[in-house]
Amino acid sequence: MTPLALVTGFLPWIVFSVVAQRLAADEVAWGALVAAVMAAVAVLRDRRRHGPQILDLGSLVLFAVIAVTGFVGGPGVDRWLFEWGRPLVGVVLGLYLLLTVPVLPFTAEYARQTTPREYWGSPTFTKINRVLSTAWALAITAMGAASLLTTALGVDATDTSGTHLLELLLDWVVPVVVICAMVRFTATYPDRVTGAAAGSPR
């Protein structure tokens, strides 16, 4: 499994976060619509190849609900979606992925694209993907929680009082650091586990 392939699964979420942040309160629904369309395209593409991915299905449902809510609701709903719904997306997505770990770790669907079928049921394959899926789920939840803290504290990147540095830290520095750390972990952890399994006495 290449970390890049895994990160592309989060593209709708990344696009939504950037677009919604830049278009402001009355355009969150448009950001969600763009993300939902991206997720729908991924679902249709994967259906022809190897079946829809858990991550894409969850993203499609989540962003479709936000888009419909935003277009149907009034200005008050738009404001709530911008202040609380936008950061809650990360928390909801992370918890959703965490709940799927015991059933089917979402990283396993990406790993199967480059792993021979005979290894899919092995304890090593299962362990690697449960750990990776749990780590990614917790990382996404943490990024969402950081964004929620930004809203709760009322900090704004355009504020001249100095709190913009806190917003920059929570909404940008934390996600970049977390994603880079997770990409590195995803690239190195499987080799450590398979190396340990190969070196252990039978």
N, C-alpha and C positions, 0 to 999 in steps of 0.2 A: 504494500500500500504506500503510495506516495503522499506526503503531507499536502502537496498542492491540490491533488484530486479531492482531498477531504475539505480543504479550505473553500474550494469552489462550491461545495454544498451549502456554505453559509453566505454565498453571494447575495441572495434575496434579502437576507437579514442586514448585511452590510449596506446594501443600496438603500434599503428603507431607512436605516439610521441616518445616513448622510443626507438623503433627499428630504426627509421629514425635518431634520435639523435646519436645513438651509431654506426650505420653503415656508417655514413658520406654521402657526397654529391652524390656519384655514386650509392648509394643503396637506395635512397628514394623510388624509384619505387617498390623495393622489400618489403619495409615496407608497402607501400600502397596496394600491392597485398595481403599481409597477412591480413591486415585490411579488405579488400574487401571480401576475402574468409570468414572471421569471420562474416561479416555482411550478406553475402549470406546464410550462414548456419543458422543464426538467422531468416532470412526472410523465408526460407523453413520450419524451425521448427514452426514458428508462423503461417504460412499459414495453417498448419494442425490443429493447436489448435484453434485460434481465428482470424486469418487474420494477414497480415504483419503489423508491427509497423511503424509509421511515422519515428521514429528515425533510425530504421534499414534500411529502404528504402533510406533515405537521406544519411546515411553513405555509403551504397553500391554504390550509384551513384557517390558520391564525391570521394571515394577512387579508384573506377574503373577508373574515368577520370584521376586522378593523376598517377595511375599505367601505363595506356596506354601512357600518355604524357611522362612519364619518360623513358619508354622502347623505344618509337619511337624517342624521341628527342636526341640530342647530348649532349656533356659535358656541354655546356652552359646552356641547359635546366635543366640538373641535378643540376648544381650549383644554378640556380634560384629557383628550387623546394626546395633545402635544405635551402637556405637563407630566402626565402620569402614564398614559397608555403607551407612549413611545418608549420610555425606559422599561416598562413592565414587559415588553416583548422579550427582552433578554432573559428575564427571570422565568417567564412562562415557557419559553423555548428550552431553557436549561433544565427545568423541572420535568418537562415532557420527555426529554432525552434521558434523564435520570430514571424515570419510570420504565422506560423501555429496556434498560440494561438487563434485568433478569429474563426478559422474554427474547429479545434479539438486540444485542448491542449494535447501535447504528453504524459504528466503524466496521463491523464485520461485513456489511454490504459492500463497502468500498474495498476491503481486503480481499474479498472473494473474486474481484475482477482481475487480480494478479496472482492469486494463490490457487494451486491445483486443487480440484474438488476433493481429492482423497484426504486432504488435510483439514477440511472445514469442520469436521467433527472431533478433531483432536483436542485433548485437554490444553495443550499449549496455545493453539489458535483461540480457543474459548477464553482462556485467561488473559491473553494479550488484548483481545477486543473488549472484554469487560472492564479492564483497567483503563484502556484508552477512552472508551465511551464514558466511563464515570468521570475521568479527568476532564474531558471536554465539556461534559454537562455541568460540572462544578465551575469550570472556567467561565462558561457562558452565563451562568447564574450570577457569578461574582461580578462580571462586567455589567449585567443588568442592575445589580444591587448598587454598584458605584454610580450608575446613571440616576437611579432613584434617589440616592443621597444628594446628588446635585439639585434635584427638584425640591427635596425636603428642606435643604439649607437655603434655597432661593438664590443660589449663586448664578451669575450670568457672565458669559465671556465678554460682553460689551460693557460691563460695569467698570467704572474707573476707580472704585474703592479698593481694589486689590483682590477682591474675591474671584475675579476672572481667572486668576492663577489656580485656584482650587477647582474651578470648572474645567480648566484645561487639563489638570491632573486627573480628575475623575472620569471625564468623558473622552479623553484622547490618549493621555500617557498610559493610564491603566490598561485600556483595551489593547494598545499596541504592544506593550510589554507582555501581557498575558498571552496574546496570540503568538508572538514570537517564541515565548517559552513553550507553548503547546506544540508548535510546529517542530521545534527541536526535540521535544519529548516523544512526539509521534515518530520521528525519524530514527531515534536511538533506542527506544524501549524494546521494540520487537527483537532487535538484534541481541540485546542483553539477555532477554528471556530465552530465545532459541539457543544462544551460546551456552547459557547455564544448563539448559535441558540436554544439550549435546554432550556436555562435559560431566554430567552427573552419572553415577554408576547405575547400571540397569539391574 
